[in-house]
Amino acid sequence: MESAIQISNINEVLEDKLIAPTGTAPSPLVFAADADATEIALYQALYQVYQHKVDRFPRAQKDYTKANSWAKGILSVTLWDNIYEEIMSMTAHEAWVWLATTYATEQFVKTLDTFKKL
C-alpha cells in the first residue's frame, strides 16, 4: 500500500525535486510589419515555442502549488500547533529541512524517514 506522500507526489516537493517556476509567463512575440518570408517563417517557429511555454507555465505553477499545499496540509495535521506555527510561512521543502535541522536527533530523522514511507 502506498503512502499519502507517494500517492500525491509531494515527496518531490519535500526533497526539492519539484520547484516553483520562477519569473512570469513568457511575453508575446512581435515582428515588423515589413517582414519578409524568411522572417515570417522564423516568427512562426518561434511562436510555436512561445505557445508551448505559455501553455506549460500555468500548469507547472499549478502542479507545484498543489503539491506544496498537500505537503503543508499533511504537516499541519501531524505536527503540534506550536511547531506548525514556526513553519507556516515556509514552503514544504523549507519546513522539511527546518524540522530535520531543528530536531536533528537520530531518532527524529528516522521518524521523518518513516513518515515519508507511511
N, CA, C and O atoms as a printed pandas DataFrame, in Angstrom:
     atom_number atom_name residue_name chain_id  residue_number  x_coord  y_coord  z_coord
0              1         N          MET        A               1    0.850   -1.183    0.000
1              2        CA          MET        A               1    0.000    0.000    0.000
2              3         C          MET        A               1    0.896    1.248    0.000
3              4         O          MET        A               1    1.838    1.346    0.787
4              5         N          GLU        A               2    0.597    2.175   -0.873
5              6        CA          GLU        A               2    1.416    3.377   -0.962
6              7         C          GLU        A               2    0.966    4.413    0.063
7              8         O          GLU        A               2   -0.200    4.455    0.455
8              9         N          SER        A               3    1.900    5.239    0.483
9             10        CA          SER        A               3    1.577    6.274    1.462
10            11         C          SER        A               3    0.926    7.464    0.778
11            12         O          SER        A               3    0.954    7.590   -0.447
12            13         N          ALA        A               4    0.335    8.342    1.600
13            14        CA          ALA        A               4   -0.267    9.568    1.069
14            15         C          ALA        A               4    0.790   10.427    0.397
15            16         O          ALA        A               4    0.509   11.106   -0.590
16            17         N          ILE        A               5    2.008   10.398    0.930
17            18        CA          ILE        A               5    3.096   11.186    0.347
18            19         C          ILE        A               5    3.441   10.679   -1.042
19            20         O          ILE        A               5    3.661   11.475   -1.955
20            21         N          GLN        A               6    3.491    9.362   -1.214
21            22        CA          GLN        A               6    3.833    8.801   -2.511
22            23         C          GLN        A               6    2.694    8.980   -3.511
23            24         O          GLN        A               6    2.933    9.260   -4.686
24            25         N          ILE        A               7    1.454    8.818   -3.045
25            26        CA          ILE        A               7    0.308    8.926   -3.942
26            27         C          ILE        A               7    0.160   10.342   -4.476
27            28         O          ILE        A               7   -0.106   10.531   -5.663
28            29         N          SER        A               8    0.327   11.325   -3.625
29            30        CA          SER        A               8    0.123   12.716   -4.039
30            31         C          SER        A               8    1.373   13.366   -4.618
31            32         O          SER        A               8    1.347   14.551   -4.947
32            33         N          ASN        A               9    2.456   12.628   -4.748
33            34        CA          ASN        A               9    3.712   13.129   -5.321
34            35         C          ASN        A               9    4.301   14.312   -4.564
35            36         O          ASN        A               9    5.032   15.111   -5.148
36            37         N          ILE        A              10    3.996   14.437   -3.281
37            38        CA          ILE        A              10    4.560   15.549   -2.530
38            39         C          ILE        A              10    5.980   15.262   -2.086
39            40         O          ILE        A              10    6.682   16.159   -1.619
40            41         N          ASN        A              11    6.405   14.018   -2.232
41            42        CA          ASN        A              11    7.782   13.678   -1.907
42            43         C          ASN        A              11    8.742   14.504   -2.751
43            44         O          ASN        A              11    9.821   14.874   -2.288
44            45         N          GLU        A              12    8.347   14.796   -3.999
45            46        CA          GLU        A              12    9.180   15.620   -4.881
46            47         C          GLU        A              12    9.345   17.030   -4.324
47            48         O          GLU        A              12   10.406   17.637   -4.471
48            49         N          VAL        A              13    8.300   17.552   -3.688
49            50        CA          VAL        A              13    8.380   18.889   -3.091
50            51         C          VAL        A              13    9.266   18.839   -1.852
51            52         O          VAL        A              13   10.117   19.707   -1.657
52            53         N          LEU        A              14    9.069   17.824   -1.016
53            54        CA          LEU        A              14    9.844   17.728    0.211
54            55         C          LEU        A              14   11.331   17.581   -0.070
55            56         O          LEU        A              14   12.161   18.108    0.670
56            57         N          GLU        A              15   11.667   16.866   -1.137
57            58        CA          GLU        A              15   13.069   16.652   -1.484
58            59         C          GLU        A              15   13.595   17.716   -2.453
59            60         O          GLU        A              15   14.723   17.605   -2.934
60            61         N          ASP        A              16   12.805   18.728   -2.739
61            62        CA          ASP        A              16   13.176   19.848   -3.607
62            63         C          ASP        A              16   13.450   19.413   -5.047
63            64         O          ASP        A              16   14.272   20.018   -5.736
64            65         N          LYS        A              17   12.757   18.361   -5.502
65            66        CA          LYS        A              17   12.874   17.937   -6.896
66            67         C          LYS        A              17   11.856   18.668   -7.770
67            68         O          LYS        A              17   12.085   18.872   -8.962
68            69         N          LEU        A              18   10.732   19.062   -7.168
69            70        CA          LEU        A              18    9.720   19.845   -7.870
70            71         C          LEU        A              18    9.774   21.249   -7.290
71            72         O          LEU        A              18    9.483   21.460   -6.112
72            73         N          ILE        A              19   10.144   22.193   -8.119
73            74        CA          ILE        A              19   10.283   23.572   -7.640
74            75         C          ILE        A              19    9.314   24.474   -8.385
75            76         O          ILE        A              19    8.891   24.173   -9.501
76            77         N          ALA        A              20    8.974   25.575   -7.750
77            78        CA          ALA        A              20    8.045   26.528   -8.370
78            79         C          ALA        A              20    8.703   27.189   -9.568
79            80         O          ALA        A              20    9.880   27.548   -9.517
80            81         N          PRO        A              21    7.945   27.350  -10.646
81            82        CA          PRO        A              21    8.508   28.077  -11.781
82            83         C          PRO        A              21    8.801   29.518  -11.385
83            84         O          PRO        A              21    8.016   30.149  -10.676
84            85         N          THR        A              22    9.909   30.018  -11.837
85            86        CA          THR        A              22   10.298   31.379  -11.470
86            87         C          THR        A              22    9.944   32.346  -12.592
87            88         O          THR        A              22    9.751   31.951  -13.742
88            89         N          GLY        A              23    9.865   33.599  -12.234
89            90        CA          GLY        A              23    9.579   34.620  -13.232
90            91         C          GLY        A              23    8.105   34.697  -13.550
91            92         O          GLY        A              23    7.257   34.267  -12.768
92            93         N          THR        A              24    7.822   35.237  -14.681
93            94        CA          THR        A              24    6.448   35.378  -15.129
94            95         C          THR        A              24    6.257   34.603  -16.417
95            96         O          THR        A              24    7.212   34.088  -16.999
96            97         N          ALA        A              25    5.031   34.531  -16.845
97            98        CA          ALA        A              25    4.750   33.857  -18.108
98            99         C          ALA        A              25    5.483   34.575  -19.235
99           100         O          ALA        A              25    5.701   35.784  -19.157
100          101         N          PRO        A              26    5.861   33.854  -20.269
101          102        CA          PRO        A              26    6.588   34.478  -21.384
102          103         C          PRO        A              26    5.779   35.607  -22.014
103          104         O          PRO        A              26    4.552   35.549  -22.089
104          105         N          SER        A              27    6.489   36.626  -22.459
105          106        CA          SER        A              27    5.812   37.752  -23.106
106          107         C          SER        A              27    5.584   37.440  -24.583
107          108         O          SER        A              27    6.351   36.689  -25.185
108          109         N          PRO        A              28    4.538   38.010  -25.162
109          110        CA          PRO        A              28    4.215   37.715  -26.558
110          111         C          PRO        A              28    5.299   38.202  -27.522
111          112         O          PRO        A              28    6.050   39.133  -27.233
112          113         N          LEU        A              29    5.348   37.551  -28.653
113          114        CA          LEU        A              29    6.320   37.909  -29.696
114          115         C          LEU        A              29    5.692   38.912  -30.663
115          116         O          LEU        A              29    4.483   38.902  -30.894
116          117         N          VAL        A              30    6.519   39.757  -31.208
117          118        CA          VAL        A              30    6.064   40.696  -32.239
118          119         C          VAL        A              30    7.077   40.670  -33.386
119          120         O          VAL        A              30    8.257   40.384  -33.184
120          121         N          PHE        A              31    6.602   40.968  -34.566
121          122        CA          PHE        A              31    7.530   41.100  -35.692
122          123         C          PHE        A              31    7.167   42.334  -36.495
123          124         O          PHE        A              31    6.053   42.851  -36.415
124          125         N          ALA        A              32    8.115   42.780  -37.251
125          126        CA          ALA        A              32    7.943   44.025  -38.007
126          127         C          ALA        A              32    6.907   43.836  -39.112
127          128         O          ALA        A              32    6.752   42.748  -39.666
128          129         N          ALA        A              33    6.208   44.918  -39.414
129          130        CA          ALA        A              33    5.175   44.873  -40.451
130          131         C          ALA        A              33    5.772   44.630  -41.834
131          132         O          ALA        A              33    5.102   44.096  -42.717
132          133         N          ASP        A              34    7.033   45.021  -42.023
133          134        CA          ASP        A              34    7.664   44.855  -43.334
134          135         C          ASP        A              34    8.530   43.588  -43.402
135          136         O          ASP        A              34    9.494   43.540  -44.166
136          137         N          ALA        A              35    8.196   42.578  -42.618
137          138        CA          ALA        A              35    8.994   41.345  -42.574
138          139         C          ALA        A              35    8.880   40.584  -43.888
139          140         O          ALA        A              35    7.824   40.560  -44.521
140          141         N          ASP        A              36    9.990   39.963  -44.285
141          142        CA          ASP        A              36    9.962   39.154  -45.494
142          143         C          ASP        A              36    9.562   37.715  -45.142
143          144         O          ASP        A              36    9.299   37.407  -43.979
144          145         N          ALA        A              37    9.518   36.851  -46.134
145          146        CA          ALA        A              37    9.044   35.472  -45.951
146          147         C          ALA        A              37    9.913   34.705  -44.954
147          148         O          ALA        A              37    9.388   33.907  -44.178
148          149         N          THR        A              38   11.222   34.925  -44.958
149          150        CA          THR        A              38   12.125   34.234  -44.036
150          151         C          THR        A              38   11.849   34.647  -42.594
151          152         O          THR        A              38   11.805   33.812  -41.690
152          153         N          GLU        A              39   11.666   35.942  -42.399
153          154        CA          GLU        A              39   11.377   36.440  -41.053
154          155         C          GLU        A              39   10.012   35.938  -40.556
155          156         O          GLU        A              39    9.847   35.646  -39.372
156          157         N          ILE        A              40    9.049   35.842  -41.464
157          158        CA          ILE        A              40    7.728   35.338  -41.084
158          159         C          ILE        A              40    7.818   33.865  -40.715
159          160         O          ILE        A              40    7.194   33.432  -39.746
160          161         N          ALA        A              41    8.590   33.084  -41.477
161          162        CA          ALA        A              41    8.770   31.661  -41.157
162          163         C          ALA        A              41    9.460   31.502  -39.800
163          164         O          ALA        A              41    9.079   30.643  -39.005
164          165         N          LEU        A              42   10.461   32.321  -39.540
165          166        CA          LEU        A              42   11.144   32.292  -38.247
166          167         C          LEU        A              42   10.176   32.669  -37.126
167          168         O          LEU        A              42   10.166   32.045  -36.065
168          169         N          TYR        A              43    9.372   33.689  -37.372
169          170        CA          TYR        A              43    8.382   34.116  -36.383
170          171         C          TYR        A              43    7.419   32.982  -36.062
171          172         O          TYR        A              43    7.096   32.753  -34.896
172          173         N          GLN        A              44    6.957   32.269  -37.089
173          174        CA          GLN        A              44    6.017   31.171  -36.873
174          175         C          GLN        A              44    6.637   30.064  -36.022
175          176         O          GLN        A              44    5.976   29.499  -35.151
176          177         N          ALA        A              45    7.898   29.762  -36.277
177          178        CA          ALA        A              45    8.590   28.741  -35.480
178          179         C          ALA        A              45    8.748   29.210  -34.035
179          180         O          ALA        A              45    8.487   28.454  -33.099
180          181         N          LEU        A              46    9.173   30.447  -33.860
181          182        CA          LEU        A              46    9.323   30.997  -32.509
182          183         C          LEU        A              46    7.981   31.096  -31.796
183          184         O          LEU        A              46    7.906   30.925  -30.580
184          185         N          TYR        A              47    6.923   31.371  -32.552
185          186        CA          TYR        A              47    5.602   31.467  -31.950
186          187         C          TYR        A              47    5.147   30.117  -31.400
187          188         O          TYR        A              47    4.500   30.060  -30.355
188          189         N          GLN        A              48    5.478   29.042  -32.088
189          190        CA          GLN        A              48    5.120   27.706  -31.588
190          191         C          GLN        A              48    5.841   27.414  -30.270
191          192         O          GLN        A              48    5.248   26.850  -29.351
192          193         N          VAL        A              49    7.112   27.794  -30.177
193          194        CA          VAL        A              49    7.866   27.620  -28.930
194          195         C          VAL        A              49    7.245   28.482  -27.841
195          196         O          VAL        A              49    7.060   28.032  -26.710
196          197         N          TYR        A              50    6.924   29.728  -28.189
197          198        CA          TYR        A              50    6.287   30.640  -27.232
198          199         C          TYR        A              50    4.966   30.049  -26.730
199          200         O          TYR        A              50    4.704   30.054  -25.527
200          201         N          GLN        A              51    4.142   29.545  -27.639
201          202        CA          GLN        A              51    2.840   28.999  -27.267
202          203         C          GLN        A              51    3.000   27.802  -26.333
203          204         O          GLN        A              51    2.220   27.636  -25.395
204          205         N          HIS        A              52    4.001   26.975  -26.586
205          206        CA          HIS        A              52    4.280   25.832  -25.716
206          207         C          HIS        A              52    4.653   26.312  -24.309
207          208         O          HIS        A              52    4.177   25.764  -23.315
208          209         N          LYS        A              53    5.496   27.324  -24.234
209          210        CA          LYS        A              53    5.898   27.857  -22.928
210          211         C          LYS        A              53    4.721   28.489  -22.199
211          212         O          LYS        A              53    4.579   28.329  -20.987
212          213         N          VAL        A              54    3.883   29.203  -22.929
213          214        CA          VAL        A              54    2.717   29.839  -22.319
214          215         C          VAL        A              54    1.762   28.778  -21.773
215          216         O          VAL        A              54    1.196   28.946  -20.693
216          217         N          ASP        A              55    1.586   27.701  -22.508
217          218        CA          ASP        A              55    0.708   26.622  -22.054
218          219         C          ASP        A              55    1.290   25.890  -20.851
219          220         O          ASP        A              55    0.560   25.491  -19.944
220          221         N          ARG        A              56    2.596   25.718  -20.848
221          222        CA          ARG        A              56    3.253   24.932  -19.801
222          223         C          ARG        A              56    3.414   25.697  -18.485
223          224         O          ARG        A              56    3.359   25.085  -17.418
224          225         N          PHE        A              57    3.608   27.002  -18.534
225          226        CA          PHE        A              57    3.901   27.774  -17.328
226          227         C          PHE        A              57    2.807   27.675  -16.262
227          228         O          PHE        A              57    3.117   27.361  -15.113
228          229         N          PRO        A              58    1.524   27.935  -16.606
229          230        CA          PRO        A              58    0.499   27.848  -15.557
230          231         C          PRO        A              58    0.330   26.427  -15.034
231          232         O          PRO        A              58    0.024   26.228  -13.859
232          233         N          ARG        A              59    0.528   25.440  -15.904
233          234        CA          ARG        A              59    0.407   24.049  -15.464
234          235         C          ARG        A              59    1.497   23.710  -14.461
235          236         O          ARG        A              59    1.229   23.054  -13.455
236          237         N          ALA        A              60    2.723   24.149  -14.723
237          238        CA          ALA        A              60    3.828   23.899  -13.790
238          239         C          ALA        A              60    3.581   24.620  -12.473
239          240         O          ALA        A              60    3.842   24.068  -11.404
240          241         N          GLN        A              61    3.079   25.854  -12.542
241          242        CA          GLN        A              61    2.774   26.605  -11.328
242          243         C          GLN        A              61    1.672   25.908  -10.533
243          244         O          GLN        A              61    1.750   25.815   -9.308
244          245         N          LYS        A              62    0.662   25.426  -11.220
245          246        CA          LYS        A              62   -0.458   24.737  -10.565
246          247         C          LYS        A              62    0.013   23.433   -9.916
247          248         O          LYS        A              62   -0.361   23.132   -8.782
248          249         N          ASP        A              63    0.830   22.663  -10.630
249          250        CA          ASP        A              63    1.337   21.401  -10.078
250          251         C          ASP        A              63    2.155   21.636   -8.817
251          252         O          ASP        A              63    2.004   20.917   -7.830
252          253         N          TYR        A              64    3.020   22.641   -8.853
253          254        CA          TYR        A              64    3.838   22.940   -7.678
254          255         C          TYR        A              64    2.971   23.396   -6.512
255          256         O          TYR        A              64    3.143   22.929   -5.386
256          257         N          THR        A              65    2.042   24.307   -6.780
257          258        CA          THR        A              65    1.185   24.832   -5.718
258          259         C          THR        A              65    0.365   23.724   -5.078
259          260         O          THR        A              65    0.207   23.687   -3.858
260          261         N          LYS        A              66   -0.157   22.824   -5.899
261          262        CA          LYS        A              66   -0.960   21.716   -5.381
262          263         C          LYS        A              66   -0.117   20.795   -4.503
263          264         O          LYS        A              66   -0.532   20.445   -3.398
264          265         N          ALA        A              67    1.053   20.404   -4.979
265          266        CA          ALA        A              67    1.915   19.505   -4.203
266          267         C          ALA        A              67    2.398   20.178   -2.923
267          268         O          ALA        A              67    2.446   19.541   -1.870
268          269         N          ASN        A              68    2.755   21.453   -3.001
269          270        CA          ASN        A              68    3.212   22.176   -1.819
270          271         C          ASN        A              68    2.083   22.291   -0.794
271          272         O          ASN        A              68    2.315   22.134    0.405
272          273         N          SER        A              69    0.881   22.561   -1.254
273          274        CA          SER        A              69   -0.273   22.670   -0.348
274          275         C          SER        A              69   -0.582   21.336    0.322
275          276         O          SER        A              69   -0.889   21.284    1.513
276          277         N          TRP        A              70   -0.499   20.265   -0.452
277          278        CA          TRP        A              70   -0.712   18.921    0.118
278          279         C          TRP        A              70    0.316   18.645    1.206
279          280         O          TRP        A              70   -0.030   18.187    2.295
280          281         N          ALA        A              71    1.558   18.920    0.914
281          282        CA          ALA        A              71    2.620   18.659    1.886
282          283         C          ALA        A              71    2.428   19.484    3.149
283          284         O          ALA        A              71    2.543   18.964    4.259
284          285         N          LYS        A              72    2.135   20.769    2.981
285          286        CA          LYS        A              72    1.900   21.617    4.153
286          287         C          LYS        A              72    0.670   21.148    4.931
287          288         O          LYS        A              72    0.647   21.227    6.159
288          289         N          GLY        A              73   -0.342   20.666    4.229
289          290        CA          GLY        A              73   -1.534   20.152    4.893
290          291         C          GLY        A              73   -1.243   18.921    5.728
291          292         O          GLY        A              73   -1.726   18.793    6.853
292          293         N          ILE        A              74   -0.453   18.019    5.175
293          294        CA          ILE        A              74   -0.084   16.815    5.928
294          295         C          ILE        A              74    0.764   17.191    7.133
295          296         O          ILE        A              74    0.583   16.641    8.220
296          297         N          LEU        A              75    1.684   18.122    6.946
297          298        CA          LEU        A              75    2.487   18.574    8.084
298          299         C          LEU        A              75    1.611   19.244    9.143
299          300         O          LEU        A              75    1.855   19.085   10.339
300          301         N          SER        A              76    0.596   19.989    8.714
301          302        CA          SER        A              76   -0.242   20.710    9.684
302          303         C          SER        A              76   -1.046   19.769   10.568
303          304         O          SER        A              76   -1.299   20.081   11.732
304          305         N          VAL        A              77   -1.450   18.629   10.036
305          306        CA          VAL        A              77   -2.232   17.701   10.857
306          307         C          VAL        A              77   -1.363   16.750   11.663
307          308         O          VAL        A              77   -1.855   16.077   12.569
308          309         N          THR        A              78   -0.093   16.688   11.348
309          310        CA          THR        A              78    0.776   15.764   12.067
310          311         C          THR        A              78    1.658   16.440   13.110
311          312         O          THR        A              78    2.225   15.768   13.970
312          313         N          LEU        A              79    1.777   17.756   13.041
313          314        CA          LEU        A              79    2.636   18.458   13.990
314          315         C          LEU        A              79    1.811   19.144   15.068
315          316         O          LEU        A              79    0.649   19.487   14.851
316          317         N          TRP        A              80    2.411   19.336   16.211
317          318        CA          TRP        A              80    1.765   20.125   17.253
318          319         C          TRP        A              80    1.620   21.549   16.757
319          320         O          TRP        A              80    2.406   22.017   15.934
320          321         N          ASP        A              81    0.601   22.237   17.268
321          322        CA          ASP        A              81    0.300   23.589   16.807
322          323         C          ASP        A              81    1.483   24.540   16.949
323          324         O          ASP        A              81    1.768   25.319   16.039
324          325         N          ASN        A              82    2.169   24.479   18.085
325          326        CA          ASN        A              82    3.286   25.419   18.286
326          327         C          ASN        A              82    4.428   25.159   17.304
327          328         O          ASN        A              82    5.118   26.096   16.904
328          329         N          ILE        A              83    4.632   23.923   16.918
329          330        CA          ILE        A              83    5.673   23.621   15.918
330          331         C          ILE        A              83    5.193   24.065   14.541
331          332         O          ILE        A              83    5.959   24.645   13.772
332          333         N          TYR        A              84    3.926   23.795   14.229
333          334        CA          TYR        A              84    3.413   24.196   12.916
334          335         C          TYR        A              84    3.432   25.707   12.739
335          336         O          TYR        A              84    3.662   26.196   11.633
336          337         N          GLU        A              85    3.195   26.448   13.810
337          338        CA          GLU        A              85    3.250   27.903   13.713
338          339         C          GLU        A              85    4.627   28.399   13.288
339          340         O          GLU        A              85    4.744   29.448   12.654
340          341         N          GLU        A              86    5.657   27.654   13.631
341          342        CA          GLU        A              86    7.022   28.019   13.236
342          343         C          GLU        A              86    7.235   27.877   11.728
343          344         O          GLU        A              86    8.033   28.609   11.142
344          345         N          ILE        A              87    6.530   26.944   11.102
345          346        CA          ILE        A              87    6.780   26.654    9.682
346          347         C          ILE        A              87    5.674   27.142    8.758
347          348         O          ILE        A              87    5.728   26.892    7.554
348          349         N          MET        A              88    4.684   27.824    9.288
349          350        CA          MET        A              88    3.537   28.242    8.469
350          351         C          MET        A              88    3.931   29.075    7.255
351          352         O          MET        A              88    3.347   28.913    6.183
352          353         N          SER        A              89    4.891   29.946    7.402
353          354        CA          SER        A              89    5.255   30.839    6.301
354          355         C          SER        A              89    6.286   30.231    5.350
355          356         O          SER        A              89    6.664   30.870    4.368
356          357         N          MET        A              90    6.738   29.030    5.619
357          358        CA          MET        A              90    7.751   28.381    4.776
358          359         C          MET        A              90    7.076   27.528    3.704
359          360         O          MET        A              90    5.904   27.171    3.814
360          361         N          THR        A              91    7.858   27.210    2.655
361          362        CA          THR        A              91    7.390   26.221    1.702
362          363         C          THR        A              91    7.529   24.857    2.359
363          364         O          THR        A              91    8.156   24.736    3.411
364          365         N          ALA        A              92    6.953   23.833    1.749
365          366        CA          ALA        A              92    7.017   22.496    2.324
366          367         C          ALA        A              92    8.463   22.008    2.437
367          368         O          ALA        A              92    8.846   21.403    3.438
368          369         N          HIS        A              93    9.260   22.276    1.402
369          370        CA          HIS        A              93   10.660   21.843    1.452
370          371         C          HIS        A              93   11.421   22.574    2.552
371          372         O          HIS        A              93   12.169   21.953    3.308
372          373         N          GLU        A              94   11.235   23.892    2.646
373          374        CA          GLU        A              94   11.906   24.657    3.700
374          375         C          GLU        A              94   11.487   24.147    5.080
375          376         O          GLU        A              94   12.318   24.039    5.982
376          377         N          ALA        A              95   10.204   23.836    5.246
377          378        CA          ALA        A              95    9.711   23.317    6.525
378          379         C          ALA        A              95   10.332   21.963    6.835
379          380         O          ALA        A              95   10.708   21.688    7.974
380          381         N          TRP        A              96   10.438   21.118    5.811
381          382        CA          TRP        A              96   11.014   19.786    5.987
382          383         C          TRP        A              96   12.472   19.885    6.437
383          384         O          TRP        A              96   12.897   19.180    7.353
384          385         N          VAL        A              97   13.225   20.757    5.790
385          386        CA          VAL        A              97   14.627   20.962    6.153
386          387         C          VAL        A              97   14.728   21.560    7.551
387          388         O          VAL        A              97   15.576   21.148    8.342
388          389         N          TRP        A              98   13.868   22.529    7.862
389          390        CA          TRP        A              98   13.881   23.150    9.185
390          391         C          TRP        A              98   13.592   22.120   10.267
391          392         O          TRP        A              98   14.254   22.113   11.305
392          393         N          LEU        A              99   12.619   21.257   10.041
393          394        CA          LEU        A              99   12.304   20.213   11.022
394          395         C          LEU        A              99   13.493   19.274   11.222
395          396         O          LEU        A              99   13.833   18.921   12.351
396          397         N          ALA        A             100   14.114   18.878   10.121
397          398        CA          ALA        A             100   15.246   17.955   10.208
398          399         C          ALA        A             100   16.440   18.583   10.915
399          400         O          ALA        A             100   17.151   17.890   11.643
400          401         N          THR        A             101   16.679   19.881   10.717
401          402        CA          THR        A             101   17.834   20.512   11.350
402          403         C          THR        A             101   17.535   20.958   12.778
403          404         O          THR        A             101   18.407   20.894   13.644
404          405         N          THR        A             102   16.316   21.405   13.025
405          406        CA          THR        A             102   15.961   21.868   14.362
406          407         C          THR        A             102   15.878   20.709   15.347
407          408         O          THR        A             102   16.324   20.810   16.490
408          409         N          TYR        A             103   15.311   19.627   14.889
409          410        CA          TYR        A             103   15.146   18.458   15.750
410          411         C          TYR        A             103   16.055   17.340   15.272
411          412         O          TYR        A             103   15.624   16.197   15.125
412          413         N          ALA        A             104   17.307   17.673   15.032
413          414        CA          ALA        A             104   18.246   16.752   14.393
414          415         C          ALA        A             104   18.817   15.711   15.346
415          416         O          ALA        A             104   20.032   15.586   15.497
416          417         N          THR        A             105   17.935   14.983   15.973
417          418        CA          THR        A             105   18.411   13.824   16.724
418          419         C          THR        A             105   18.277   12.629   15.798
419          420         O          THR        A             105   17.508   12.662   14.838
420          421         N          GLU        A             106   19.008   11.600   16.080
421          422        CA          GLU        A             106   18.982   10.433   15.204
422          423         C          GLU        A             106   17.577    9.842   15.134
423          424         O          GLU        A             106   17.117    9.445   14.063
424          425         N          GLN        A             107   16.905    9.785   16.268
425          426        CA          GLN        A             107   15.573    9.200   16.281
426          427         C          GLN        A             107   14.583   10.048   15.487
427          428         O          GLN        A             107   13.724    9.506   14.792
428          429         N          PHE        A             108   14.695   11.377   15.583
429          430        CA          PHE        A             108   13.768   12.234   14.852
430          431         C          PHE        A             108   13.973   12.101   13.351
431          432         O          PHE        A             108   13.002   12.060   12.596
432          433         N          VAL        A             109   15.212   12.034   12.912
433          434        CA          VAL        A             109   15.494   11.868   11.483
434          435         C          VAL        A             109   14.937   10.528   11.000
435          436         O          VAL        A             109   14.392   10.443    9.899
436          437         N          LYS        A             110   15.072    9.480   11.818
437          438        CA          LYS        A             110   14.477    8.188   11.464
438          439         C          LYS        A             110   12.964    8.301   11.394
439          440         O          LYS        A             110   12.335    7.692   10.529
440          441         N          THR        A             111   12.374    9.076   12.298
441          442        CA          THR        A             111   10.923    9.276   12.292
442          443         C          THR        A             111   10.492    9.991   11.021
443          444         O          THR        A             111    9.477    9.627   10.427
444          445         N          LEU        A             112   11.252   11.014   10.586
445          446        CA          LEU        A             112   10.931   11.697    9.336
446          447         C          LEU        A             112   10.997   10.734    8.155
447          448         O          LEU        A             112   10.133   10.767    7.279
448          449         N          ASP        A             113   12.011    9.882    8.124
449          450        CA          ASP        A             113   12.117    8.906    7.041
450          451         C          ASP        A             113   10.945    7.927    7.068
451          452         O          ASP        A             113   10.404    7.564    6.024
452          453         N          THR        A             114   10.560    7.503    8.273
453          454        CA          THR        A             114    9.419    6.611    8.411
454          455         C          THR        A             114    8.155    7.316    7.957
455          456         O          THR        A             114    7.309    6.714    7.296
456          457         N          PHE        A             115    8.021    8.590    8.310
457          458        CA          PHE        A             115    6.859    9.394    7.933
458          459         C          PHE        A             115    6.730    9.425    6.409
459          460         O          PHE        A             115    5.620    9.344    5.883
460          461         N          LYS        A             116    7.846    9.541    5.700
461          462        CA          LYS        A             116    7.805    9.564    4.244
462          463         C          LYS        A             116    7.347    8.230    3.673
463          464         O          LYS        A             116    6.777    8.188    2.583
464          465         N          LYS        A             117    7.590    7.131    4.403
465          466        CA          LYS        A             117    7.234    5.801    3.902
466          467         C          LYS        A             117    5.813    5.396    4.265
467          468         O          LYS        A             117    5.254    4.498    3.637
468          469         N          LEU        A             118    5.220    6.036    5.262
469          470        CA          LEU        A             118    3.869    5.661    5.705
470          471         C          LEU        A             118    2.807    5.982    4.688
471          472         O          LEU        A             118    1.627    5.723    4.924
